[in-house]
Amino acid sequence: MKKVLGALLLGATIVSAFIAYSMYTNHSAKQTAAIEQKQAAKKAEKKTEKKKKPVLKVEDLTYQLKDSRTGQVMKEFKPVHYKDKDIYDQEIKQLASELAKGIDTPMQNIKMDANGSLTGGSKQIILKEAELVKNLQNLNTKQLDVKVPIYETAPNVTAASAQGIADVSLASYSTRFRPSDTSRNRNVQLSAQAINNVVLGPGDSFSYNQTVGERTAERGYQPAPEIINKQLVMGIGGGICQTSSTLFNAIDGAGLQVTARSHHSKHVGYVPAGRDATVSWGGPDFKFTNNKDYPVIIKAYANVNTGVLTVDVRTSQRSI
């Protein structure tokens, strides 16, 4: 009897344990399932949030174009055509060109006065258009400031470096004109005076139009024949191209670097064919750079009595 009761008690204990284990397992499974459901719901919620959150695009943003020198905002720019490369490239090149027109300033060269002192001069200011275009081609959504690359270069001449600068001639060139043509001769004389005693240090650039200035009646320039579209016509300042052409031949003989030169539309008689340099205000310019490692001075003189225009490029004895 005792054995039977013991067996029954053992069986009941086993059954109770099994029931308890089953209940525990079911509860744990339910908890695990609930946790997994919550995690799945959170993941789904995050995915939904990501879908709802707008993706920033370059073409939807507004960028600040800032002066590289001062950090000041020059213009706000919205690159609406950023995805269309051809249209966008054309747009930003035009933008760079327009900004440069309001920034670019040629160097105003230093001059030497009658006492041998240096006077005047102002720095060259250049907006590097190609560099700005590159910056605008590489926009991103994290950086909304765009550098507008503007560079300044001051004339590279000092009183010490200009000592004895007129001692030695590097090259000289002369052309002839008719003494009787008084109006034209006056224009030649005025333009020669404008370039006379200009001093260029190493690396300094020269612009004929910038140096001579606009040719107007108010500034003393006279009506005289000039070549336009292969025709001789009357114009204020006719004859100044003889000065620019004479200057070209002198600086070319001195080995300075020509950076801009245009020919007349027909042959001129004061220099050999192909050795001229036509200029006009707002049009063709004659430009060069002093590529020497020493300063030079331009001497120019128009003798209206003999009809001879001479341009001489000189430097100091110690420089050569």
Buried (B, 14 or more C-beta within 10 A) or exposed (E): EEEEEEEEEEEEEEEEEEEEEEEEEEEEEEEEEEEEEEEEEEEEEEEEEEEEEEEEEBEEBEBBBBBBEEEEEBBEBEBEBBEEEEEBBEBBBEBBEEBBEEBEBBBBBBBBEEEEEBEEBBBBBBBBBEBBBEBBEEBEEEEEEBEBBBEEEEBBBEEEBBEEBBBBBBBBBBBEBEEEBEBBBBBBBBBBBBBBBBBBBBBBBBBBBBBBEEBEEEEEBBBBBBBBEEEEEEBBBBBBBBBBBBBBBBBBBBEBEEBBBBBBEEEBEBBEEEBBBBBBBEEBBBBBBBEBEBBBBBBBBBBBEEBBBBBBBBBBEEBE
